[in-house]
Amino acid sequence: MNSTITKIEIFKLDLPLHTPFRIATNFRTSANNILVRIHSADGAYGIGEGSPAPYTAGEDQDISFIAAQRLARLLIAQDSTQIETLHRAMQASLVRNTTTKCAIDLALHDLTAKRLGVPLYTLLGGANRLIETDMTIGIETPEVMAARAADIQAKGFRTIKVKLGTNRIDDVARIQAIRQAVGPQVALRLDANQGWDPAEAPRILDELAPFDIQYCEQPVRYWNEAGMRWLRQRSPIPIVADETLFDHHDALRLARTETCDLFNIKLAKSSGIHNALKINAIAEGAGMHCMLGCMSETRLGLTAAAHLASARPNITHTDLDSSFFHAVDPVVGGITYQGGMILLPDAPGIGADIPQEVLDGLTSVTLAE
């Protein structure tokens, strides 16, 4: 069998959201993603997804679409199984552009696992274990957020992630209303998305602590590691690094300086599974756990992430809920949900795909030998 890459297809995938979604740094009404499909000489193909977030990773869909073409030219005629070598070549050619590299990375992993006839979690050396996701609530009034929390609880989710990052009075009111709506049985996680001033953040966290909070993601700006470290030393709530953490170099620095309690790995930030494994290994060596989050991926990208979480028990928390916000689900196969529990497919590769009839209607470009 021949694993040489012969053709790469790149697609723009646009999906409307059920309702607008607001966080401290962004407001969006649609998911504008890219897909990459990599073909090998033996007729197999792998597919991957990237979900650009310009407010986090500095890429939008147009940038990723162009960057993917540049990187695809490097990969044509190369061995698709040499993922380490291909990552090094991509990094040497184009730094950052992590979302674009994520789509390529997932396609390479999908292709390799398919050619071996094994699920992705097996390729990663892991097992199919049951994992559980939270469900996220975007920033709204306390009343609207409380009503959404009650609805999420009624659908069987045991953990809710709440977007905050506006101001102390409103953010505390939001959590108070949500906790009253769901009672003590539901775990609450916070995500300030860099929205708080470091001087005020300790008071906010002190006032939120009585509501039994699991942790708080990225309370201050991504560049303010000193501020986050100072806050972590004073906070009654564990602190998670998100926008501050992209790759294994960031992970090593954050672990050395004891800046946070947990790492939030997102494949769109880490350039895919290859570097995500390195981040998790550093966390494990430092005695830290990881959560695995998402941007606005379909169940294709979420399924790939779930394989990683399943394969690495050190990933103890997952936030893989973005497909619930899409008005359309274009994916066949893939993960399914029972409340907050995620069930993984046992099909070879990622086990999720986008039908050809959907791809035929998308803006695309093909590069071949």
N, C-alpha and C positions, 0 to 999 in steps of 0.2 A: 504494500500500500504506500502511496506517495503523499506525504504531508506538506508538500510545497504549496505555498500560497499562489494561486493563479488569478484570482479576481476578488476585488473588494467593492461592495456597494455601500453607499452612504445615503441616509434618508433623513428628512425633516418630519417629525411627528408632532402635530399640534392637537391638543385635547382641551376642550373647555372644562372648567370646574363647575360643580353644581352651584356654588355660591362663591363670591369673592373671599379670598383668604388673606388676612392681615397679620403681620408680625411687626416687631419694633423697627425693622430695617427695610420692610418691603410690603407691597400690596399687589396681589396678582389675581387675575381672572382666568388664566389658562396655564397649562403646562406646555412648554415649547422645547421638546427634547430632540435628540438625534439617535438614530439607529445605525449600527454598522454590521454588515453581514460579510463574513470572510469565507471564501471558498478554497478548498484544497484540490490538488490534482486528481485525487481519487474520488471526487464527486461529493464529498462531505462539505458541510458548511456549519459555521457557528455564528450566533447572533448576539449582539450586546447593545446596551442602552446607556446613554448619558443624559443627565438632566441638568442643563446649565443653570447656574444661579449667579448672575452678574454681581449681585450685592454681596456674595460670599466668595466665589471663586474667580470673578473677573471675566467670565465668558458668558455670552448669550448664544442663542442658537446659530446665528449667522457666523459668529466667530468659530464656533465648534465645527460647523459644516465645512468651512474653508480649511481649518487646521487639520481636520480628519483627512482631507484630500492630500495635504502635504505629507502627513505621516503614512498614509496608505502607499504612497510612492516608495517609501523606504521598505515596506513590508512585502511588496510584490516580489515573487521568486525566492522568498526566504522560507525557512522551515518553520511551520506554524507551531511546532512543539517546543521551540526554543524561546520560551516566554521571557526568561531572564535576559537573554541576548537582545531580544526585540525591545524590551523596556529600556535597556541601556542605549540602544540606537535612537529610540524616540526621544529620550531625555537629552541626548547629545545634539539632536536636531532642533528641538523645541522645548524650552523649559516651561514649567507650569502647564497651562492648558489641561488641567487634571481631569476635567469632565470628558474631554475628547479622548484622552488616553484610557479613561475608564471604559468607554464604549468598546474600544479596541480590545482592551484587556479581557472584558467579559466574553467577547466573541472568540478570542483565542482559547480561553478556558472551556467555553462551550464546545468548540470544535475539537479540542484535544480529548475531552471526556467522551464525546460522541464517538470519536474514532476508536477509543478504547472500550466502548460499550458499557460505561459505568456512569452513575449519577455524579454530579459535580462534587457532592460532599465526600464521595469515595476517592475521587482524584485528589482531594485536599487531605486525605488521610483520616477522615472523620466518620461519624455514624449519623444516621437519621434519628435525631432526638426531637422531642416535642419542645417547641419554643413558644414564647408568649410575647405579644406586642401590646403596647399601649395604643390609645387613640388620642389624637391631638385636637385641641380647641384653639382656634385663632382668636385674636384680640377683638372683643366686642364689649358691650356694656355688661356689668355684673349679672343683670337679669337674663340676658340672652345666653351668656356663657353658662350660667347655672342650669338653664333649661336644656342646653345641649349636653351638659354633663349627665343630667338625669336620663336623657335619651340614650347616651352611650352606655351607661350602667345597665339600662333595661335590655340592651342588645348583648349583654354578657361579657363586656370588658371589665376587667378587674383593676386596670390601671389607666389613669388619664394624665396626659401631658398638657400643660396649660401654658400658652404663650402670654408673656408679660413684657415689661420693659418700657412702660410709659412714665408713670410717676408713683410715688409711694402710696398716696391716698387711694388712687384708683386701683392699683395692683393689689393692695391688701383687701379692698372691697371685693374684687373679683374672686379671690381665693376664699374669702369668708362666705360668699354666696354659694360657691361651688361646693364647699365642704358641708354647708347646711343642706344642700340639695341631695348629696349622695351619701351622707353619713360617714361613719368611720371605716366602713368595709372596703372602700375604694382607695387604692394608693394614688397619691398625687405627686407628679413631677413638674418642675418649673423650667421654663426656657425664656430667659430675658433677651436673647439675641443681641447682646452687647448694649442694651438700652439704658442701663443704670449708670449714674455717676458713682465712681468709687467712694466718694465721701459720704454719699447717702445710702449706698448699698448695705452697709452693716445694719443700719436701722431697719431697712426694709426686711432683711432676712431675719432679724430678731423678731419683728412683728409677725412674720409668716411662720416661724418655727412652731408655734403652738398648734398649727393646723396639720401637723404630722406630715411633713414633706420629705420625700425620699431624697431628692437632690435638686440642685439648680444648675442649669446649663448656662455657660458663657454670660455671666452677669455684667461684664465690662467689655470695652472695646478689645478687638483681637490683638492689637499691638501692645496693650497695656498688661504685659505679663507680671510686672512688678506690682501693679494694682491688684491683679487677681490673686497673686501669692499673698499679699498683705490681707486681702479679704478672706482668703481661705483660712488663715491663721485665727481669724476672729469670728468666723461664721458658725452658727449652730447647725447649719445645713451643709451637707457635702457639696463640693463644687466640681462641676464637670467642664472640661475643656472641649469646645467645639470649633468655632471659627479660628481659634488659635492653633489648632492641630490639623495639619495636612498630611505630613509624611513621617517616616521613622526618625528623621533628624529632629523634627519638632518634638516627637514623643520622647526621645532621649533627653533633650534639654528640659522639657517640662517635668520629667521624672527626677532628673538630677536636682532640680531647683525646688522640688516639692510644691509646685505651683497649683496643683489640682488633686482631687481625690480619684477621679475616673477620667477615661478618655472616651470621647464620642467619635467613633470611626464612621465615616461616610465614604462609600466607594467613589462618589463624584469628587471628593476632596483628595483621596489617597491615590488616584489614578487607577483604581480597580483593586482586585483581590491581591495581586502580587505584593503591593506595598502595604495593604491592610494587614496581611499576615505578619509583616515586619513590625508594624505598630503594636499588634497584639502580643508578639513575642517580647518586645521591650516592656510592655505593661506587665506581663506575666513575670518577667525577671525582676521587676521592681515591686512585686507584690500588689499590683493594682489590677482592678477589673476594667472591662470595657463595655460600653454599650455600642450598638450598631444602629445608626440612624439612616435617614433618607432625605432626598430633596423632594422632587415631584415625579418620581419614576412610576411607570406602569407596573403591573405584576411581573413583567419580564425582569426588570432590574431588581425588583423586590425579591423575586425568587432566587436570583443569584446571590443577593445579600443573605437570604435565609439559609442557603447552603453553607455559606461561610459561618454564620452563627451556629448552625447545627454541628459543624465540624470542629469548633473551638469552644469548649466549655468555659474558657476564661471570659468569653463574651456573655455576660450574665444578664444584660438588659437589651431589649430591642425596641425600636421605634420604626416599624415597617408598615405604615398605614396610609401612605400617600395615594394609593389607588382608590381608596374610598372617596376621595374628593373629586375624582374624574367623572364627568357626565357620561363618558363612553369607556368601555373596557375592550380594547382591540386584541387582547391576548388570548391565545388558546393554550390549554395546559396550565402549568404553573401552580403556585401555592393556592391553597384554599384556607378559609378561616372558619373556625367554630368559636364564635365570640372573639376573644382575643388570642385564642390558640391558633398557631400556624401549622398546617399540615403540608409537608414537602412531597413533591412527586418523586417516584423512583425511576423515572425514565432516564435514558442516557443524557449526559450533558446537564444544562440548566433545567431542562424539562418544560420549557415555556417557549412560545414562538409567536410571531406575528404572521397571520395568513397572507399568502401571496396577493390575494385580491385587495387587501388593505394596502400592502406595499405598492401595488401598481398605481394607486391613487395619490401617492406622496411625491413631493419634490425630491429628486434623487440624482446621484451621479455615480457612474461606474468606472472603476479603473481596473485594467487588466494587462496581462503580459503582452 
